Amino acid sequence: MTVLPDDGLSLAAEFPDATHEQWQRLVEGVLRKSGKEASGEAAEDALSTTLEDGLRTRPLYIARPDAEDTGFPGFAPFVRGGTPEGTSASGWDVRQRLVGSDPVRVNEAALADLENGTTSLWLTLGPTGLPVDGLARALDGVYLDLAPITLDAGAAYADAARALLGLYADRGVAPEAARASLGVDPLGHEARTGEALDLAEAAALARETAADWPHVRTLTADALPYHEAGGSAAEELGLSLATGVAYLRALTDAGMGTEEAFGQLEFRYAATADQFLTIAKLRAARRLWARIGEACGVPEAAAQRQHAVTSPVMMTRRDPWVNMLRTTVACMAAGVAGADSVTVLPFDHDLGLPDAFARRIARNTSTILLEESHLARVIDPAGGSYYVEQLTTELAAAAWEFFRTVEKAGGLPEALRSGLVAERLAATWAERSKKLAKRREPITGVSEFPNLSEKPVVREPAPEGPTGGLPRVRRDEAYEALRARGDAHRAATGARPRIFLAALGPAAAHTGRATFASNLFQAGGVEPVHDPVSVTPETAAAAYAASGADGMAVLCSSDALYEEQAEAVAAALRSAGATTVFLAGRPGTAGQAVDEYVFAGCDAVAVLSSVLDRMGVAP
């Protein structure tokens, strides 16, 4: 019998220390087997991934001797949390968003939310939401001394703010008991609509509010307009800083002390399904705002108050049930990152007014993560991860550089009016759109594994959001337009546009490429039709004729079988009426035997748009 040493459970004690260089040599061997020759750092680079903002994620992170000390929660630079206790005491604030123009229905939703796990409410008022004079009815039965209220009223912010503060007074809520964010965001409103508002008036309201309501924050630096216009994480951060600095200037010009001015701000960020990037973004945001506080001489007053909202950009209209998974990951990332408040948008957010089931799932997402997964028990659980710490540092540096660009242009108001912001965000979105079109950034249920037989989820229309400023983009927009063409064609003709999928040889030879091609064409609303048995040069013509395909076919198999059969099968398909024959595989594989190729990295949106045009499907 082998006797194990009693070494105090030092599990690695008997193993020699491995080095970074030794690991790189193992990577070299793996790459060599796949036909790539690279050594040392180049081998590691071959497994790295390029992100936006000039960042790259590496396959392995190790301790860095020059890594900065991130400190402790509640102390500058606040990377690990804005307060000493973080969210460990009671979890993050579960903030539910309320949309709609009927005060009675909004009230019913608010009470249901608060009775079932929501801890604060976020209301939209004005032309795109509740009428301001309906606020009291919408909050009927809400214990305003227990449930914090956040407003979003656009240009109607002054009336909305006074309506809420008046409601506190009317219902006997003591000033020190009121917890609210008035959501005043003139620059965010300008970004959304192109309409400039007077910062001095907003600052005057903040000064008036701070004098009487000590726990009410007046101004919100909302980064969502820039995220929804296609901005990157660093651009979102940089513009949030520029917003905050513009508001600090307005507040101090209005006579407020610097420390008091910092206390009037709340920041709002998007949380995406890219969990590590979201964690790093919120940690970097606190660090950057602390740097602003340091420059203003109040480093300990610059603990950023954060409201994270699951990204509207990532939400899809097709297969919207998948949005539940996206928002769960995003919520988890925001909570782990230390967000003070988290809003999970319902899965049907982009389809209209959310129904009761969608709202229930949205609020229960936080409940499960808090009560069953216990994510809030530990402050900054990602802290100390070599990857998260490095990504936080690099993202903060990129954001700071863009912030400086905006400041050099005269600050955010001037950068918005000159077009600098719009041009920068448009360029970022154009690059991202190329990745989406090539399916390098996959969208599950849309560009990958679409479900043509899904039943549409129909909701009552929601009030139109503000327009006239920066655009609102969605990841699924190009594919949504293609699918809409296919749907209209089906409604007009009784059938979807079809392409014949010609699988050659045994399943082992064609399954991979057949699945690839099927996913690609379905992403554009084109139904792939295939024979139950693999086709041959002798059977291809009859199988195509029976398929009902609209003039197109795609060959799917291995390179070896393409060499043997592609030319003959393509000829048979053309004899049966196919006008275009695609091949799933590397361009040039079958020489002149086929007309076009579809392959990993091809521009799927361009291919699908062309296919629909040639099939006679109306734009």
URJOPE-V585036 format. One line per field, one symbol per residue. ss: DSSP state (H for helix, E for strand, C for the rest). psi: psi as a letter, one per 30 degrees, with the letter a starting at -180 (. if undefined). burial: I if it has 9 or more other ideal C-beta (glycine too) atoms within 8 Angstrom, else O. Layout:
ss: ???
psi: ???
burial: ???
//
This chain:
ss: CCCCCCCCCCCCCCCCCCCHHHHHHHHHHHHHHCCCCCCCHHHHHHCCEECHHHCEECCCCCCCCCCCCCCCCCCCCCCCCCCCCCCCCCCCEEEEEECCCCHHHHHHHHHHHHCCCCCEEEEEECCCCECHHHHHHHCCCCCCCCCEEEEECHHHHHHHHHHHHHHHHHCCCCCCCCCEEEEECHHHHHHHHCCCCCHHHHHHHHHHHHHHCCCEEEEEEECHHHHCCCCCHHHHHHHHHHHHHHHHHHHHHCCCCHHHHHCCEEEEEEECCCHHHHHHHHHHHHHHHHHHHHHCCCHHHCCCCEEEEECCCCCCCCCCCHHHHHHHHHHHHHHHHCCCEEECCCCCHHHCCCCHHHHHHHHHHHHHHHHHCCCCCCCCCCCCCHHHHHHHHHHHHHHHHHHHHHHHCCCHHHHHHHCHHHHHHHHHHHHHHHHHHCCCCCCECCCECCCCCCCCCCCCCCCCCCCCCCCCCCCCHHHHHHHHHHHHHHHHHCCCCEEEEEEECCHHHHHHHHHHHHHHHHCCCCEEEECCCCECCCCHHHHHHHHCCCCEEEEECCHHHHHHHHHHHHHHHHHCCCCEEEEECCCCCCCCCCCEEECCCCCHHHHHHHHHHHCCCCC
psi: kkjkkighhifgegklklleeeeeeeeeeeeefggkjllbeeeeefglkkllgglkklfkklkkfgklkfalkfkkggegkflefbgfegllkjjkkkllfjeeeeeeeeeeeffhfkflkjkklafgbkkefgeeefgkfkjffejkkkljgbfgeeeeeeeeeeeeeeggkkeffkjljfgkieeeeeeeffjkljeeeeeeeeeeeeffjfgkkekkjjfeeeefgglleeeeeefeeeeeeeeeeeeeffgkleeeeeffkkkklkklfieeeeeeeeeeeeeeeeeeeeffgieffhjkkkjkkkkfefklekhffffeeefeeeeeeeeefgkekkkjklfgegfakkleeeeeeeefeeeeeefefhfgekkhffkfkeeeeeeeeeeeeeeeeeeeeeefggleeeeefffeeeeeeeeeeeeeeeeeeggfjljkfdfkhljfgkkkjklkklkklklfbkljlkegeeeeeeeeeeeeeeeeffklkkkkjjkkalefefeefeeeeeeeeffggkkkklkfkkllfffeeeeeeffglhgllkkjaleeeeeefeeeeeeeeefffkfkjlkjakkfegbgflelkklkfljeeeeeeeeeeffgkk.
burial: OOOOOOOOOOOOOOOOOOOOOOIIOOIIOOIIOOOOOIOIOOIIIIOIOOOIIOIOIIOOOOOOOOIOOIIOIIOIIIIIIIOOIIIOOOOIIIIIIIIIOOIOOIIOIIIIIIOIIIIIIIIIIIOIIIOIOIIIIIIOOIOIOOIIIIIIIIIIIOIIIOIIIOIIOOOOIOIOOIOIIIIIIIIIIIIIIOIOIOIIIIIIIIIOIIOOIOOIIIIIIIIIIIIIIIIOIIIIIIIIIIIIIIIIIIIIOIOIOIOIIIIIIIIIIIIIIOIIIIIIIIIIIIIIIIIIIIOIOIIOIIIIIIIIIIIIIIIIOIIIOIIIOIIIIIIIIIIIIIIIIIIIIIIIIIIIIIOOOIIIIIIIIIIIIIOOOOIIOOIIOIIOOIIIIIIIIIIIOIIIIIIOIIIOIOIIIIIIOOOIIIOIIIOIIOIIIIIIIIIOOOIOIIIIOIOIOOOOOOIOOIIOOIOOIIOOIIIIOIIIOIIIIIIIIIOOOOOIIIIIIIIIIOOOIIOOIIOIIIIIIIIIIIIIIIIOOIIIIOIIIOIIOOIOIIIIIIIIIIOOIIOOIIIOIIIIIIOIOIOIIIIIIOOOIIOOIIOIIIIOOIOIIOIIIOIIIIIOIOO
//
